[in-house]
Each structure stands twice: as C-alpha cells, then as structure tokens.
Amino acid sequence: MIGTIRRYFSDLLLAFENLRGQKTRTLLTALGIVFGVGAVIGMLAIGAGARQESLEFIEQLGVRNVLVESRPATSEEELQQRRRSSPGLNDRDARILQANVDALDLISARRSLHPARMLPKPGHDLPELYGVRPAYGQIHNLQLADGRFIDELDDAASAAVCVLGERAKVDLLGYGPALGKFIKVNDTWLEVVGVLGSLPESGGKAGPQLENLNNFIYIPLNTFQYRFPDNNFLKDELDGIDLRLRTGADSVETASVVTAILNSDHHNVQDFRVTIPAALLAEQQRTQTIFTYVMVAIAAISLLVGGIGIMNIVLATVLERTHEIGIRRATGARRNDIVRQFLMESVLISVGGGMLGIAFGYFLSWAIARTAEWKTIVTTSSILIAFCVSAAVGLVFGIYPAVKASRIDPIEALRYE
C-alpha cells in the first residue's frame, strides 16, 4: 500500500516537473478547461438567480391563491359590445365568489390608478395607487417593516390612510421615519400608517400588471372608490379579485369553479382571466430547468474543446519525448508506468484548469450581475459539477495519448531522434 502511494506520488511530481518545464504550452492548453468551467459555472449561476427571482415573485402572488384579472376593452366599440351582455368585473362578482366558493379562505377586490401628481414629488416614477381590502395583505403575505396594514375600520370609514411600498417610501419621504407623515395623491392627503419591507421585483405579467412591487401605495378600497375617481371608461369597476384558498384545496379545480361562476354572471364574455400562481410556479420550474440544461450544454462545448486540446498537446508531447520513453522502458519501466505518467499530466492540466475556471466562474457571475443587472447565484453544486467534469475530461482525453505512448517499441524509441 505504502509502495503504491509512493509510486503515485513520484509520478505526480514527475508530471508536475514536466508540465512546469513547458509553462506556456501548459497554460494555453489549460485555457480551454478554464473557460469551459467558468462558462458552466456562470450559466448555472444565471439559471439559479433567475429561478430564485421567479420563485420569489410567484410565491409573492401566493401558491394558494387564485387571481381574477379584468381585461380592459381596447376601444369604445368593444366596450359597448361587452356591456350588452356583461357588466364587467365588479363588487357583485366578489360577493358572489365569497358566497359560492367553498374552498375560499380570504378574498380581496382591488382597483389601481396611476396618479397624475403627488406631493412630495418622488425622485423616480410616480408610485401606483392600489385600493384593496384589509385581507389583501394576508393573501399576498405582505411583510411590514414599520407600522400596520389597513384594517376593517379604515375600510369602513373610507379613512385617508395609506401603506407605502419600500421604494415609494424612500422616493417620497426619504430614509427617515414615515409613520404619521402625510403624502398628497392627486387632490387627497393620506396619512402613512405602515411601510412594507422589500419585495421581489418582476416584469412578469402574471396576476396584476406588476412592474415594481416596491413602488406601490396601498389604501382602503372604499377610500379609493370615494376619493379617487378613475376617468378611464374602458376599465371595469374592479381591476381584479384575489382569492386565497384553504390549506389543501385544489387550486386548479377551484379556478375552474371561479371561472364557471364568473362566466355565468358575465354570459361567457371573455372580459376577465383567471391565473393560478401554483400552476405558474410548476410551469416556471419546467421552463427554467430546460433553459438551464440548454445553457449548460452550450457551455460544456468549451470543455469538450478543452479536452480535445489536451489530447492534441499530450499526443505532441509523446512524439517529442519518444526517446525519453525508450530510456524509461529500457531501464525497467512497464507499460502501466508510462500510461500513468502521461495520464497524470493530462489530469493535472484539467484539474489545474478547473481550479482556475472556478475563480473565472465567480468573476464571470459577478461581471454579469454588475453589467446586465441579472441576479446570479453561484451554488456549491455548480462548482462541484464543473470541477468534476473538468477532471473527467482530462482523464478521458488523456487515456488515448497515454496508451499510445506505452505501446511505443523501446528499441525504436531509443533510435528516435
């Protein structure tokens, strides 16, 4: 056992010395592995980052939720045609759903408005104004950084209160305390009673048309209806109705029930759509998995090219060192010793390239996150996968040159110049 370890250690030192004697060639050979490993780690980091952002966003919509969205008419003619059969999404629909959906736990109607003016004047885009019921915060699991969410008393009294998203709070009131301060939206002053924590952002169009979840102002729905008239006549009375189901309820089956109820009330006019975040989550996971596999497959081509480079260089090295091989064979080295020597060199190149590739992968992920503003996450599994594949590439592509070297006739090798 000790003799075997000593022999392998001796071969390792010999391989290292041979590679050090050809520093430039070794480095150029390893570059294919470096870029391949870095590309694999970078692509997996992009995939992991995108997956986490998507999951956070969809989970924010609620995996137990069913979201009903109004579909605004595109023209006055379309609106008139709809109104002949359907009243559009309204408070009556919310009451009917609350009374007839057995799996319902919480429900909130909602309306939205893009304000024309606001004081203090925000430094960026004007926040969206959302009128919601008190249950909305629980339905979407909104976490408060300060204060409270709107309650039943606020809604019943049409109170002039609001809850700010994180970005809306900073843009309007800065980084200091916000509770008890007032903001003016259009012609109405609102008292700040709560500030939300940071929420995941998405440009997705699932559920509400959410561009930045942190740039919202939430007010009681009754306050919205009485104090903020919406002049967009193409929109329905409500922009949407959000439902949270009881634990264990089948969201797909419940969505079918919701659709059937609304179709009956709207006389099958397609002026609404029903979204199931749980189904979106499953579809997103499938799509992201395919996307990751494709990116890794493309990046793995670099590893394949690197492996071919290793084979090419080791074959050239065998030709150059034919005389050395003949001397070793003449002094008692067996074929296995020659195979081990050259295989060790190819594995050293790939392992060294793999270690440099890990560092390059971290740098690539950081550069992508900074320049493209994509979220990237370098996972331990991506590092292990890339490194193990690089070592396997060195082993696989080093076998043929090593075996070829071991089959050189010692007498012919000694004659070789």
C-alpha positions as CSV (number, residue, x, y, z in Angstrom):
1,M,0.0,0.0,0.0
2,I,2.8,2.4,1.0
3,G,4.7,1.5,-2.1
4,T,1.7,2.2,-4.3
5,I,1.2,5.6,-2.7
6,R,4.9,6.4,-3.1
7,R,4.8,5.4,-6.7
8,Y,1.8,7.6,-7.5
9,F,3.3,10.5,-5.6
10,S,6.6,10.1,-7.6
11,D,4.6,10.1,-10.8
12,L,2.7,13.2,-9.7
13,L,6.0,15.0,-9.0
14,L,7.4,13.9,-12.4
15,A,4.3,15.0,-14.2
16,F,4.4,18.4,-12.4
17,E,8.1,18.9,-13.3
18,N,7.4,18.0,-17.0
19,L,4.5,20.5,-17.1
20,R,6.5,23.2,-15.4
21,G,9.2,22.8,-18.0
22,Q,6.6,23.8,-20.7
23,K,4.8,26.6,-18.8
24,T,3.4,28.5,-21.8
25,R,2.2,25.3,-23.6
26,T,0.6,24.0,-20.3
27,L,-1.2,27.3,-19.7
28,L,-2.5,27.6,-23.2
29,T,-3.7,24.0,-23.1
30,A,-5.5,24.6,-19.7
31,L,-7.3,27.7,-21.0
32,G,-9.9,25.6,-22.8
33,I,-10.7,24.0,-19.4
34,V,-10.6,27.4,-17.6
35,F,-13.1,29.0,-20.0
36,G,-15.3,25.8,-20.1
37,V,-15.5,25.5,-16.3
38,G,-16.1,29.3,-15.9
39,A,-18.8,29.2,-18.6
40,V,-20.6,26.3,-16.9
41,I,-20.5,28.0,-13.5
42,G,-21.6,31.3,-15.0
43,M,-24.5,29.8,-16.9
44,L,-25.6,27.8,-13.8
45,A,-25.3,31.0,-11.7
46,I,-27.6,32.8,-14.2
47,G,-30.1,30.0,-14.1
48,A,-30.1,29.8,-10.3
49,G,-30.5,33.5,-10.0
50,A,-33.4,33.6,-12.5
51,R,-35.0,30.7,-10.8
52,Q,-34.9,32.2,-7.4
53,E,-36.2,35.6,-8.6
54,S,-39.1,33.8,-10.4
55,L,-39.9,31.7,-7.4
56,E,-39.9,34.6,-5.1
57,F,-42.2,36.6,-7.4
58,I,-44.6,33.7,-7.9
59,E,-44.6,32.9,-4.2
60,Q,-45.4,36.5,-3.5
61,L,-48.5,36.1,-5.7
62,G,-49.3,33.1,-3.4
63,V,-49.2,29.4,-4.3
64,R,-52.6,29.0,-2.5
65,N,-54.1,31.9,-4.4
66,V,-56.4,32.3,-7.4
67,L,-56.2,35.7,-9.1
68,V,-59.0,37.1,-11.2
69,E,-58.0,39.9,-13.6
70,S,-60.2,42.3,-15.5
71,R,-59.4,42.6,-19.2
72,P,-59.9,46.3,-20.2
73,A,-61.6,47.0,-23.5
74,T,-59.3,48.3,-26.2
75,S,-61.9,50.6,-27.8
76,E,-65.3,52.2,-27.1
77,E,-66.9,49.8,-29.6
78,E,-65.6,46.8,-27.9
79,L,-66.8,48.1,-24.5
80,Q,-70.3,48.7,-25.9
81,Q,-70.4,45.2,-27.3
82,R,-69.3,43.8,-24.0
83,R,-71.8,45.8,-22.0
84,R,-74.7,44.3,-24.0
85,S,-74.1,41.0,-22.2
86,S,-71.6,41.6,-19.3
87,P,-71.4,44.2,-16.6
88,G,-67.7,43.7,-16.3
89,L,-65.8,42.7,-13.1
90,N,-67.4,44.4,-10.2
91,D,-68.1,44.2,-6.4
92,R,-71.1,41.9,-7.1
93,D,-68.7,39.3,-8.5
94,A,-66.6,39.5,-5.4
95,R,-69.7,38.9,-3.2
96,I,-70.9,36.0,-5.4
97,L,-67.5,34.4,-5.2
98,Q,-67.3,34.8,-1.5
99,A,-70.7,33.2,-1.1
100,N,-70.2,30.3,-3.5
101,V,-66.5,29.2,-3.4
102,D,-66.4,26.5,-0.7
103,A,-62.5,26.4,-0.6
104,L,-62.3,30.2,-0.1
105,D,-60.3,31.4,2.9
106,L,-59.8,35.1,2.1
107,I,-60.9,37.4,-0.7
108,S,-60.0,41.0,-1.7
109,A,-61.2,43.1,-4.6
110,R,-58.8,45.7,-5.9
111,R,-58.5,48.7,-8.1
112,S,-55.5,50.6,-9.3
113,L,-54.7,54.1,-10.6
114,H,-51.6,55.9,-11.9
115,P,-51.7,59.3,-10.1
116,A,-51.4,62.4,-12.1
117,R,-49.5,64.3,-9.4
118,M,-48.1,63.6,-6.0
119,L,-46.5,65.5,-3.0
120,P,-43.8,65.3,-2.0
121,K,-42.6,64.9,-5.6
122,P,-40.9,61.5,-6.0
123,G,-37.4,61.2,-7.4
124,H,-38.3,58.5,-9.8
125,D,-41.6,57.2,-11.4
126,L,-44.8,58.0,-9.6
127,P,-46.0,55.1,-7.5
128,E,-49.1,53.1,-8.4
129,L,-52.1,53.6,-6.2
130,Y,-53.8,50.4,-5.1
131,G,-57.2,50.2,-3.4
132,V,-57.6,46.9,-1.6
133,R,-59.5,45.2,1.2
134,P,-57.7,44.5,4.5
135,A,-57.4,40.8,3.6
136,Y,-55.1,41.7,0.7
137,G,-52.0,41.9,3.0
138,Q,-52.6,38.3,4.2
139,I,-53.4,37.0,0.8
140,H,-50.1,38.1,-0.6
141,N,-48.2,37.7,2.7
142,L,-47.0,41.3,2.7
143,Q,-44.4,41.9,5.4
144,L,-44.4,45.2,7.2
145,A,-41.1,47.0,8.1
146,D,-43.0,49.5,10.2
147,G,-46.5,50.3,11.4
148,R,-49.6,48.3,10.3
149,F,-51.6,47.4,7.2
150,I,-55.0,48.9,6.5
151,D,-57.8,47.3,8.7
152,E,-61.5,46.9,8.6
153,L,-62.1,50.2,10.4
154,D,-60.1,52.1,7.8
155,D,-62.1,50.5,5.0
156,A,-65.5,51.0,6.7
157,A,-64.7,54.7,7.4
158,S,-63.1,55.3,4.0
159,A,-60.2,56.6,6.0
160,A,-57.5,58.7,4.3
161,V,-54.7,56.4,5.3
162,C,-52.1,54.5,3.2
163,V,-49.3,51.9,3.4
164,L,-46.2,52.6,1.4
165,G,-44.0,50.1,-0.5
166,E,-40.3,50.3,0.3
167,R,-39.3,52.2,-2.9
168,A,-42.3,54.5,-2.7
169,K,-41.5,55.4,0.9
170,V,-37.8,56.3,0.1
171,D,-38.8,58.3,-3.0
172,L,-41.5,60.3,-1.3
173,L,-40.2,60.6,2.3
174,G,-36.6,59.7,2.3
175,Y,-34.9,57.2,4.6
176,G,-36.2,58.7,7.9
177,P,-39.3,57.6,9.8
178,A,-42.5,57.7,7.7
179,L,-45.3,56.9,10.2
180,G,-47.7,59.8,10.8
181,K,-46.5,61.8,7.9
182,F,-48.7,62.8,5.0
183,I,-48.5,62.5,1.3
184,K,-50.8,64.1,-1.3
185,V,-52.1,61.9,-4.1
186,N,-53.9,63.9,-6.8
187,D,-56.1,66.1,-4.5
188,T,-56.2,63.9,-1.4
189,W,-53.9,63.9,1.6
190,L,-53.2,60.5,3.0
191,E,-51.6,59.6,6.4
192,V,-48.9,57.0,6.3
193,V,-49.8,54.2,8.8
194,G,-47.4,51.5,7.5
195,V,-44.3,50.7,5.4
196,L,-43.7,47.4,3.7
197,G,-40.5,45.5,3.7
198,S,-38.6,44.8,0.4
199,L,-40.5,42.6,-2.1
200,P,-39.2,40.7,-5.1
201,E,-39.4,42.6,-8.3
202,S,-40.6,41.2,-11.7
203,G,-41.6,42.5,-15.0
204,G,-43.8,39.5,-15.4
205,K,-47.5,39.9,-16.5
206,A,-48.9,37.2,-14.2
207,G,-51.6,38.4,-11.9
208,P,-51.6,42.2,-11.5
209,Q,-49.5,44.1,-14.0
210,L,-46.6,44.3,-11.6
211,E,-43.5,46.2,-12.7
212,N,-42.1,47.0,-9.3
213,L,-43.9,45.6,-6.2
214,N,-42.0,48.1,-4.0
215,N,-43.3,51.2,-5.8
216,F,-47.0,50.8,-4.7
217,I,-49.2,52.8,-2.3
218,Y,-52.0,50.8,-0.7
219,I,-55.2,52.4,0.5
220,P,-58.6,51.0,1.6
221,L,-60.8,50.1,-1.3
222,N,-63.7,52.2,-0.1
223,T,-61.3,55.2,0.2
224,F,-60.2,54.6,-3.4
225,Q,-63.8,54.4,-4.7
226,Y,-65.0,57.6,-2.9
227,R,-61.9,59.8,-3.2
228,F,-60.2,58.8,-6.4
229,P,-62.5,58.8,-9.4
230,D,-61.0,57.0,-12.4
231,N,-61.7,58.6,-15.7
232,N,-60.7,55.6,-17.8
233,F,-64.1,54.5,-19.0
234,L,-62.6,51.4,-20.8
235,K,-61.8,49.8,-17.4
236,D,-64.2,47.7,-15.4
237,E,-65.4,48.7,-11.9
238,L,-62.7,46.4,-10.4
239,D,-59.2,45.6,-11.8
240,G,-59.1,42.3,-10.1
241,I,-60.3,39.9,-7.3
242,D,-57.7,38.0,-5.3
243,L,-58.7,34.8,-3.5
244,R,-56.7,32.7,-1.0
245,L,-57.8,29.1,-0.6
246,R,-57.9,26.9,2.4
247,T,-54.9,24.7,3.1
248,G,-55.2,21.5,1.0
249,A,-57.6,23.0,-1.5
250,D,-57.1,22.1,-5.2
251,S,-56.2,25.5,-6.8
252,V,-56.8,24.2,-10.4
253,E,-60.2,22.8,-9.5
254,T,-61.2,25.9,-7.6
255,A,-60.1,28.1,-10.5
256,S,-62.4,26.1,-12.7
257,V,-65.3,26.8,-10.3
258,V,-64.4,30.5,-10.2
259,T,-64.3,30.6,-14.0
260,A,-67.7,28.9,-14.2
261,I,-69.3,31.3,-11.7
262,L,-68.0,34.4,-13.5
263,N,-68.9,33.0,-16.9
264,S,-72.5,32.6,-15.7
265,D,-72.6,36.1,-14.4
266,H,-70.8,37.6,-17.5
267,H,-72.7,35.5,-20.0
268,N,-69.5,33.9,-21.3
269,V,-68.0,37.3,-22.3
270,Q,-64.2,36.9,-22.1
271,D,-63.6,40.1,-20.2
272,F,-61.6,38.5,-17.4
273,R,-58.9,35.9,-16.9
274,V,-58.1,33.6,-14.0
275,T,-54.5,33.0,-13.0
276,I,-53.2,30.2,-10.8
277,P,-49.8,31.0,-9.3
278,A,-49.3,27.4,-8.3
279,A,-49.6,26.4,-12.0
280,L,-47.3,29.3,-13.0
281,L,-44.8,28.0,-10.4
282,A,-44.8,24.5,-11.9
283,E,-44.5,25.8,-15.4
284,Q,-41.7,28.2,-14.5
285,Q,-39.8,25.4,-12.9
286,R,-40.1,23.2,-16.0
287,T,-39.1,26.1,-18.3
288,Q,-36.2,27.1,-16.1
289,T,-34.9,23.5,-16.0
290,I,-34.9,23.3,-19.8
291,F,-33.3,26.7,-20.0
292,T,-30.5,25.7,-17.6
293,Y,-29.9,22.4,-19.5
294,V,-29.5,24.3,-22.8
295,M,-27.1,26.9,-21.4
296,V,-25.0,24.2,-19.7
297,A,-24.9,22.2,-22.8
298,I,-23.7,25.2,-24.8
299,A,-21.1,26.0,-22.1
300,A,-20.0,22.3,-22.0
301,I,-18.8,22.6,-25.6
302,S,-15.9,24.7,-24.2
303,L,-15.0,21.8,-22.0
304,L,-15.1,19.4,-25.0
305,V,-12.9,21.7,-27.0
306,G,-10.6,21.9,-24.0
307,G,-10.4,18.2,-23.8
308,I,-9.6,17.9,-27.4
309,G,-6.8,20.4,-26.8
310,I,-5.4,18.3,-24.0
311,M,-5.4,15.2,-26.2
312,N,-3.7,17.1,-29.0
313,I,-0.9,18.5,-26.8
314,V,-0.3,15.3,-25.0
315,L,0.0,13.5,-28.3
316,A,2.5,16.1,-29.4
317,T,4.4,15.6,-26.1
318,V,4.5,11.9,-26.7
319,L,6.1,12.4,-30.1
320,E,8.7,14.8,-28.6
321,R,9.5,12.6,-25.7
322,T,9.8,9.3,-27.6
323,H,13.5,9.0,-26.8
324,E,12.7,9.5,-23.1
325,I,10.0,6.9,-23.2
326,G,12.5,4.4,-24.8
327,I,15.1,5.1,-22.0
328,R,12.4,4.6,-19.3
329,R,11.3,1.3,-20.9
330,A,14.9,0.1,-21.3
331,T,15.6,0.8,-17.6
332,G,12.6,-1.3,-16.4
333,A,9.5,0.9,-16.7
334,R,6.4,-1.1,-17.6
335,R,3.6,0.0,-19.9
336,N,1.4,0.8,-16.9
337,D,4.1,3.2,-15.6
338,I,4.2,5.0,-19.0
339,V,0.3,5.2,-19.1
340,R,0.2,6.5,-15.6
341,Q,2.9,9.2,-16.3
342,F,1.1,10.7,-19.3
343,L,-2.4,10.3,-17.8
344,M,-1.2,12.1,-14.7
345,E,0.0,15.0,-16.8
346,S,-3.4,15.4,-18.6
347,V,-5.3,15.1,-15.3
348,L,-3.0,17.8,-13.8
349,I,-3.8,20.1,-16.7
350,S,-7.5,19.6,-16.4
351,V,-7.6,19.9,-12.6
352,G,-5.4,23.0,-12.6
353,G,-7.6,24.4,-15.3
354,G,-10.7,23.5,-13.3
355,M,-9.4,25.4,-10.2
356,L,-8.6,28.5,-12.3
357,G,-12.0,28.0,-14.0
358,I,-13.8,28.2,-10.7
359,A,-12.2,31.6,-10.0
360,F,-13.1,32.7,-13.5
361,G,-16.7,31.4,-13.0
362,Y,-17.0,33.6,-9.9
363,F,-15.7,36.6,-11.8
364,L,-18.0,35.9,-14.7
365,S,-21.0,35.7,-12.5
366,W,-20.1,38.9,-10.7
367,A,-19.5,40.7,-14.1
368,I,-22.9,39.5,-15.5
369,A,-24.6,40.7,-12.3
370,R,-23.0,44.1,-12.5
371,T,-23.2,44.8,-16.2
372,A,-26.5,43.1,-17.2
373,E,-28.1,43.6,-13.7
374,W,-29.2,40.0,-13.6
375,K,-29.3,38.2,-10.3
376,T,-26.6,35.4,-10.3
377,I,-26.1,32.7,-7.6
378,V,-23.0,30.5,-7.6
379,T,-24.0,27.3,-5.9
380,T,-21.8,24.6,-4.4
381,S,-23.4,22.0,-6.7
382,S,-22.4,24.0,-9.8
383,I,-18.8,24.2,-8.7
384,L,-18.7,20.5,-7.9
385,I,-20.3,19.6,-11.3
386,A,-18.0,21.9,-13.3
387,F,-14.9,20.7,-11.5
388,C,-15.7,17.0,-11.6
389,V,-16.5,17.3,-15.3
390,S,-13.2,19.1,-16.0
391,A,-11.2,16.3,-14.1
392,A,-13.2,13.7,-16.1
393,V,-12.3,15.4,-19.3
394,G,-8.6,15.3,-18.5
395,L,-8.9,11.6,-17.7
396,V,-10.9,10.6,-20.7
397,F,-9.0,12.6,-23.3
398,G,-5.7,11.7,-21.7
399,I,-6.2,7.9,-22.0
400,Y,-5.6,7.6,-25.7
401,P,-2.3,9.5,-25.8
402,A,-1.1,7.7,-22.7
403,V,-1.9,4.2,-24.1
404,K,-0.2,5.2,-27.4
405,A,2.9,6.3,-25.5
406,S,3.0,2.9,-23.6
407,R,2.9,1.0,-26.9
408,I,6.0,2.6,-28.4
409,D,8.6,-0.1,-29.1
410,P,11.6,0.6,-26.7
411,I,14.2,-0.2,-29.4
412,E,12.6,2.1,-32.0
413,A,12.2,4.7,-29.3
414,L,15.9,4.6,-28.4
415,R,16.8,5.1,-32.1
416,Y,14.4,8.1,-32.4
417,E,16.0,11.5,-32.8
